[in-house]
Amino acid sequence: MVSNKGLSLFIILLFIENSLQLCVSNSAITSCSQLTLIRNQPLSIANYKRYLEISGGTLEWIPARTFSKVSLITVLQLSRNKIKTLEEDSFSGLQDLTKLNLYDNKLEFVGKFFKECSKLEQLDLGMNKVATITNDAFHGLNSLVELNLGFNSLALVPEAVNSLPTLKELSLNNNNIQILPAKVFSNLKNLETLALNDNRIAQIYENAFGGLRNLKKLALNSNYVTDIDVDDTLQDLSALSLLNLNINSFSCRNLEKIVSKLNRKNVNVPMGTSKSRNSFHGISCTLN
């Protein structure tokens, strides 16, 4: 006869064991929580949906070939975990994957982890601690249209982004980028939106935006920019319709000249909110 104490302990242990790999599905999504991934034991889910969400904040790594038995998924949500480590074959077998969300984890390094995800259209690596991205990290992603690298620790624009000719939206906001070298985006012929706000950009080299002939929206607000060569910039950005310059280090004389010239070229510069006497177009500036 099992005592009440023994029965209670058995029930608790059973609950803990089952909670380690709890996956449930509705008509469109399979959601797993409190998941423990083990090397050489691929995730196996009966009747899984093509949208897979792994939540709960417990994942710290993705072993190689973890998803090889759920290879038909098209969306993989891994946001808001504690993932520090990916392996070269972490996403092996996911040839149909179109969206991968790794937002709000603890990644510091990005290598060639996505090489088999040739159909990937959206990749979110925002809100991590990424400081290094290898030059070949995005090779083979010939369908990618959206890439989020915002809220990381990048000191330079990664060379890897220039290997993504299909990209339409690139977010590099809230990093530690200080300079924009010449032709750093030269292969991004289809890019339409570029977010560089909230960095430390103080120097923009001539022809920095060379090749961005389809860019429509550019955010440079919240940086340390002192001057922009409008003629050089617009020669490269012939489709530009919006340029955000709020909160930078412009002199009032330079700012007025820049905004006036942009307006004459039909480029909208959003009004700032400064009420300081040292401002133009609502954007703070210095009298020097």
Secondary structure, 3 states (H helix, E strand, C coil): CCCHHHHHHHHHHHHHHHHCCEEEECCCEEEEECCCCECCECCCCCCCCCEEEEECCCCCEECCCCCCCCCCCCEEECCCCCCCEECCCCCCCCCCCCEEECCCCCCCEECCCCCCCCCCCEEECCCCCCCEECCCCCCCCCCCCEEECCCCCCCCCCHHHHHCCCCCEEECCCCCCCEECCCCCCCCCCCCEEECCCCCCCEECCCCCCCCCCCCEEECCCCCCCCCCHHHHHHHCCCCCEEECCCCCCEHHHHHHHHHHHHHCCCECCCCCCCCCCEECCEECECC
